[in-house]
Structures are given as structure tokens and as C-alpha cells.
């Protein structure tokens, strides 16, 4: 009998890319395994998962809206409806195990699986666990975590520290800096700054660059700028006027961006942090302050406290972030030290560790 597995979750690249990495690792180890994704309708996973070659079912579900309580009126109905949808999916697919990676669809899918005594696994990518995962963790078979110190959220005997699964193209990156810079039509003789706003963009980070781009260029630096949705038009216009700037809404070949970069300025989503550790490039984090439980700041501090990164608060980013980038560009000793510490934190086989553990159980 072929083993069947459901992977639930999504919402952002930080949940979707590790989920796909785990699915790929499972298929490499057991090509006969059947994998079905379950996501939230209208979210990023409904597009990204089929692109990766996997089937996905969408639930009518939304999360709790902290900024507008009126929008939560329909939430109980959506939750009830999603449980009926989940029941239908389970009856048709009959999974042997379920993995939750975070995002709206994780809760109803894993809750239903636990009620049917189907083995459930959780991958918690952040250093601060989400509320849904904490509730589900009590009855999970195993909880895979990115970092240590997660006993305050989950039963200690269920935790396995695996790290975060990074995309295969980044985990196996062997592109030279020169080749990568050619890809972006930039010079091999200048220090290159990579600015990443996360898959959904980062207004304060983009505004910081737009406001101080002249200082950046005066300092002899060049720029690879992934804007996300915010400010992409303005960024493109700035890039047209300056040959030292490459700008786009999204970088599909992130391995080239990491290989080209000498310094990175980025949000501190769990996957960005994991990828930067693998890339071993000095980094200045500007955590998104409105992430649940401010988990991006917690993620960033894991590296800052070890001397592997600097941190600029979101509200200070527009005024100070580019100054910090220029300061780091002038400080080669600190950059070398950061890269060395990042190398000790790099995990390239998290997807394999998770897949092995799941296959042991089912």
C-alpha cells in the first residue's frame, strides 16, 4: 500500500517553501508516497504549491483579524465550514499522517487528524511558537523546531530540533560571486548590498532605501533590491537611473542573490533567517514589528545575541538603516566574524531530518 500524507498550512513564503522542501525530501526517500497539500483559499499556497507539482485543496478559512474586530464576525462560521471541508478531504484521501507547517489551514486539519488518532507532526519555524501550534503540540506525535529552548511551548519529549528546511537551490548553492553578479549586470569590484523585503514586501525597508539611495551609491556600494509589492514602481524608476542598482518585485532565483551579496538587509521571518545562515552573509535585520507575538524580533535576536547579525528597529529604519549598512560595509573584520558565526548556525539538511522522522512513524 502506498503511504498517503497531508501537508497543511501556508499564507506566506515562510510556511510554503519549507513545506515544499519537506514534500520533496519525502518523495526522494519514497517515490511511491502520495502527498496532498491543504491550504487557505485565496492565499499564496494556492499558486505556489501547484507550481511545485503538488495537488492542493483549499479551505474557506481566515485568521483572527487583530486590527478590525468587526471582520471577525464570520470567523466561527468559517471555522465550522472548514471542519466539514476537512472531513470530506480526509474521507476521500485517507491520510496515514498529517504535517502542519503553520498558517490558517494548519489548525482545522491537524485538530481533525488528532480526533481520528492519525499521527500528526508540526514544524514550528519561528523561535516564538504560534498559539495554534502550541494547542496542537499537546497531542502531536513530534514537533520539529528550528531552534533550541522551545520547551516553554511544547512537551519536551516530543521536540526534535531539525532546523528550518531551506529551498534545495539555496541549500546546495555553489554559484561564484562573479557569476551571480553577472546575472544582475553588476560590477565585481563593488561591495554588493542585497535588500529583501520578504515575499509580501516591507514598506519601512523600501522607504529607507528610497530615501538614502544617494548616500549608498556615494559610499561606493551597489544594490540588489527585492521590493515585494510595496514601492516596486518607484524602485524600478530609481534602478533605471542608476546602473549600480538592480530592482524587482520578486527574485525567483534567490540563490544568485545570496551568492552576489556581501551584506544583506532583510526582515527576520524564520525562512529568511535560515537562508541567511546557509548563505553565511553578514546581515542587518529590520524585524516586522506586527508579526504575531513579535516573533520576527525573537528570530533576529537568536543571531544578534551570538554576534552574527545587527538589528535596526522598524520605526528607526527610515532614518538609520542605510547608515548601518554603510558602517558595516566599512568594517571588514565584523563582516568576517559574522560570516564565521553564521557558518556554525547553517543547517542544510533539515528537510531530510524531518522526512526521516515522519517515515519512521508511518
N, C-alpha and C positions, 0 to 999 in steps of 0.2 A: 504493500500500500504506500502510495506517495504521501509524504508529510505535507500538511497544509498549515500555513501561518498567516495571521493577520498582523499588519503593522498599522497602528493608529496614531494620528497626530499631524501636525503641520502648523500653518499660519505664517511662519517666517522661514527664510533660508536656514536659519539656525536649528530648526527642527527637521526640515525636509532633507537637507543634504546628508546629515548623519543617518537618517532613516534609509535613504537610498544606498548609502555606503554599507550599512548592515545587510540590506537585502542582497546587494551584490556579493558580499562575503559569504552569505548563506548559500547562494546559488553556485559560487565557485566550489564550495565544500561538498554540496549535494545538489547536482544539477536537476534532480528529479523533484525537488521541493517546489510546492506551489505557493506563491505569495500574492496576497491581496492587500492593497492599502485601503484604509478608510480615512477620509478627511472631512473637512467642512466645506460645504458648497460655497462657491464664490471666493475661496481662498487660493493662495499661491500653489498649493499642492495639486489642485485640480488640473493645473497646466504642467507643472514640473515633473510629476510622477509619470504620466503617460510619455513625456519626452524621454524619460529614462527607461521606458519599455515595460512598465508595470501597469496592471489594471488597478483602478481606484473606484471606490463607491463614495458618494458624497452624502453627508448628513445635513439636515436643516438645523443648524445649531449656531449659537453665538455665545460669546463670553459675557461676563458681568461688565457693564459699562460704568466705570468709576466717575466719568465726567458728566454724564447725563442720566440721572436715576430714572427719568421718565421712559428712557429707551429700554429699561429692564422689565417693563410690564409684561412683555410677551415671553420673557425668559423661561418661566416654569412650563409654558405650553411647548416651547421649542425643545426643552429638555425631555419632556414626556414623549413628544413626537420622535425625537432622536432615539429613545429607548426602543420604540416599536420598530423603527428602521433598522436598528442594530440587531434586534431579534430576528428579523426577516433575513438579514445578511448572514447571520450565524446558521440559520436553518438551511439556507441554500449552500453555504460554503463548508460548514462543519470544520472549523479550525482545530488543530491539535494544540496550538499555543497562540498567545497574543502578546505583542510587544507595543508598549506605549512610549512615544518619544516626546510628549509634551504638545500642547496646543488643544484647542477646544474639543476635538473629537476623542482625545485620549480617555476622558473620564467615563462617558457612557459605554464605550467599547470594553474597557477593562473592568468596569463595575459589573457589566453583564457577564463577562467571561468568569469573573470571580464567583458570581452567584451560581454559575453552572460548574464550578470546580475545574475549570480549564486553566492550565498553568499560565500565569501572567508575568511578564517581565517589564521593568521600567528602565528607561535610560534617562537619567537626570543630568543634563549637560551643564547646568549652572552650579555655582558654588553656594547658592541660596535656593533651596528647593521650593517649587510652586505648591500652593495649597492642595490642588487636586492630586498631585503626585504623593504628597505626604499622606493623604487619606488612603490612596490606593496602595501605598507601600506597606501598610499594616498586614495586608493579605497577599502581597506579591511573592512569587517564587524566588526571584532575585531582583535586586536593584543595582543597576550598573551606574557608577558615578564617575565624574570627571576628576574629582579631587578628593583628598582625604578630609577628615573632620566632618563627615556627613551623618554621624551617629545621632546628632541632635534632631535630625529629620526622619530617619529610618531605623528599623530594628538592626542592630549591629551585625547579627548573624546572617542577615540577608544581603548585606552590602558587598559588592565586588568593585574595586577601583579599576576601571578599564581605560580611563581617559576618554576623550571625545573622538569619534570616528571622523577623520577628515577625508575630503574627496580624494580618490585614488590618484588623480592627476597631480595633486599637491603632495600627497604622501610619498610619491615616487619621483618627485621633481629632480630632474638633472639637466636643467637648461642653464647655459652660461649667461653671465650678466650681459655680455656683448650681444648675444643672440636676442635676449629679451629686450634690450634697449633698441635694437634694430626694429623689432616688432612694433614698437611705439614711435619709431622715427626720432629717437632722442640720442644725445651725444654720450659716448662712453667716458668723456673727460669731466663730466659734472656730477656732483652728488645729486642723487635722484630721490625725491620725496613722493611717496605713494599716499594719497588721501583716499580713504574708503569710508563712505557714509552708511555702510550696511545695505542689505537688499532693499530696504524701503527708503533709504536716504536719510540725511542728517542735516537739518537746517542750520544749526549753530556752527557746525564744522564747515559747511559750504560757505556760510556768510563770513567766517573767519578768513578763509582763503580769498574770497572775492574782495574783501576789504583791504587785505595786506599783500596782494599778489605782487605788487611792485617791489616791496621790501624783500620778498622771497627771491625774486629774479636778481635784484641788486646784490644780494648775498651770494650770487653765482650758482644758485640751485635750479634744478629743473623739476617738473611736476607731472605725475600721472594722477589724474583726478577722476575718481568714480563718484558721481554726484548722487546716484539714486534719482528718485522722481523730482526732488526739490532743486531748484536753481539750475537745472540741466541746460536750459536755453542760454542763460547768462554765461554759464561756464564755457559752453561751446563758442560763444562770441569772443570771450577772452582768449580762448585757445587759438582761434583763427588769427588773432592779432599778435600772438607770440609763439614762435616755433619751439620754444622750450617747454611748452605746455601741451599735454595730451589730455583731452577731457571727453567723457562719455557717461551716459546714464548708468550703464552696466558693463562690467568687464566679464566676458564669457570665459576667457582663458586666464583665470586668476593666477595660474602657475607662472605665467610670463610676468605678471605684475609683481609678484613676490620676488622672482628672480632678478628683476630690474631694480628693485628698491634698495636704497641704502638706509632710509629712515621711513617709518610708517606712522601716519596719524589716523586713528580709527576709533569707532565705537568699541565697546567691550562686550559684545554679545559672545556667548560661550564658544561658538564655532570660529569667530574671528580670532579670539584668544588662542584657541587650539592651533589654528592655521599659522598664526604668527610664531608660536613656539616651534612648529615644524620648519618654518622658513628661517627662523633664527635671525630676524631683522630687528634692530632697535626700534622701540615704539613709544609713542605718546598717546595714551588713551584719553578720550573725552567721553566718559560713560553717559549713556542716555538716562537722564535722571528720573524719567517717569516709567521706567520698566518696573514690573511688579516687584515689590519689596526692595526696590533699588538694586536689583541683583547684578546689574552691569558694574556698579561701583565695587561690589563684593568680588566679582570676577577679576576686575582690574587690580584690586589690592593684593590678590594672590601673587601677582607678578611684581607689583610695585614694592611690596614688602621684602622681596628677595633681590631687589636691585636690578630686575630685568626690564623695568618699564618706568616711565614717568606718567603722572596723571594731571590733567587740567580739568577743572570742574566746568560743566556745561555753560553755566551763566558767565564764566570768565573767558570762555573760548574765543569769542569775537575779538576781545582786546589782547589776550596774552598767548594764545596757542601758537601762532606763527612765530612770535618771538622765541618761544621754547624750541620750536623746530630749528630755527637758525642757531640758537645756542648749542643744541645737540649736534648740529652739522659741524660746528667748530671744535667739538670735543671728541676727538677720535678715541681717546682712552676709554671714555664712558661707553661709547658705541661698541667697542671691542668687548668690554666687560659684560654689557647687556647681552650681546650675541652668545657669549660663553655660558651665561646663566640660562638663557633660553634653550640652548642645546641640551642642558640637563633636564629640561621640562618637556622636551619634544616626545610625543607618542605617535608612531606611525602605523601601529597595528591594532588600534582599539576596535576596529570593525571585526577583525579576526577573533579577538578575545571574546567579544560579545557573541559572535556566531558560534564559537566552540562551546560556550556555556549553554546556549539555547539547544544546540544539537545533542548535548549530553542528556538533556531533560526529556526531549520529545521522542 
